[in-house]
Amino acid sequence: MTAKLTKIMKTEIYGEKRQRFPYILEDVCKKCGIKIEQNFHNGGYYLSEPIFNQPTIVHFYCDDCDLEWDIKVIPRISLEIIKE
């Protein structure tokens, strides 16, 4: 399994330093195969001072086998015109 990103609700801006997103990022440990997920909405994970539309790194750690790895993501904000 390669990394998977699941959107769970609409994007909301919570502040400048710690940014939460309506996504769950999950990957599988390359050593033991256990699935590890990071819930960026209400699971305690966030991006620290992200620069929008620029790659940033999300750090993963497997408690079972002590393996660490990184996944690159790009935080984005969208803007839409609403016709009334």
C-alpha positions as CSV (number, residue, x, y, z in Angstrom):
1,M,0.0,0.0,0.0
2,T,1.2,3.5,-0.8
3,A,0.3,6.5,1.2
4,K,-3.4,7.4,1.1
5,L,-5.2,10.6,1.8
6,T,-8.9,10.7,2.8
7,K,-10.8,14.0,3.0
8,I,-13.3,13.9,5.8
9,M,-14.9,17.4,5.6
10,K,-14.5,21.0,4.3
11,T,-11.2,22.8,4.9
12,E,-11.2,25.3,7.8
13,I,-8.4,27.7,8.7
14,Y,-7.7,27.6,12.5
15,G,-4.7,29.9,12.8
16,E,-1.3,30.7,11.5
17,K,1.1,28.5,13.4
18,R,-0.8,25.2,13.8
19,Q,-2.9,24.3,10.8
20,R,-5.4,21.4,10.8
21,F,-6.9,20.0,7.7
22,P,-10.0,17.8,7.0
23,Y,-7.9,14.8,6.0
24,I,-6.5,11.6,7.3
25,L,-3.1,10.6,6.0
26,E,-2.2,7.0,6.3
27,D,0.7,4.8,5.2
28,V,2.0,1.3,5.9
29,C,5.3,0.7,7.8
30,K,7.9,-0.6,5.4
31,K,9.4,-2.9,8.0
32,C,6.4,-4.6,9.8
33,G,3.4,-3.7,7.6
34,I,1.2,-2.1,10.2
35,K,-1.0,0.7,9.0
36,I,-0.3,4.1,10.6
37,E,-2.7,7.0,10.2
38,Q,-2.5,10.7,11.1
39,N,-5.8,12.5,11.5
40,F,-5.2,16.2,10.7
41,H,-8.8,17.2,11.6
42,N,-9.4,16.1,15.2
43,G,-6.8,13.5,15.9
44,G,-4.1,15.7,17.3
45,Y,-2.0,16.0,14.2
46,Y,-1.3,19.4,12.4
47,L,1.2,21.0,10.1
48,S,3.4,23.5,12.0
49,E,3.6,26.9,10.2
50,P,2.9,25.5,6.7
51,I,3.5,27.5,3.6
52,F,0.5,26.9,1.3
53,N,1.1,25.6,-2.2
54,Q,4.7,24.5,-1.2
55,P,5.8,21.0,-0.3
56,T,6.2,20.2,3.3
57,I,7.1,17.0,5.2
58,V,4.9,14.8,7.4
59,H,6.9,12.6,9.8
60,F,5.7,9.0,10.5
61,Y,6.9,6.8,13.3
62,C,6.1,3.1,13.9
63,D,6.0,2.3,17.6
64,D,6.1,-1.5,16.9
65,C,9.4,-1.6,15.1
66,D,10.9,1.9,15.8
67,L,11.0,2.9,12.1
68,E,10.8,6.5,11.0
69,W,10.0,7.9,7.5
70,D,8.7,11.0,5.8
71,I,6.0,11.7,3.3
72,K,5.8,15.0,1.3
73,V,2.5,16.8,1.0
74,I,1.4,20.1,-0.4
75,P,-1.1,22.1,1.8
76,R,-3.6,24.0,-0.4
77,I,-6.4,26.4,0.1
78,S,-9.0,26.9,-2.6
79,L,-11.3,29.8,-3.4
80,E,-14.5,29.5,-5.3
81,I,-16.9,32.1,-6.8
82,I,-20.5,31.4,-5.7
83,K,-23.2,32.5,-8.0
84,E,-26.3,33.8,-6.3
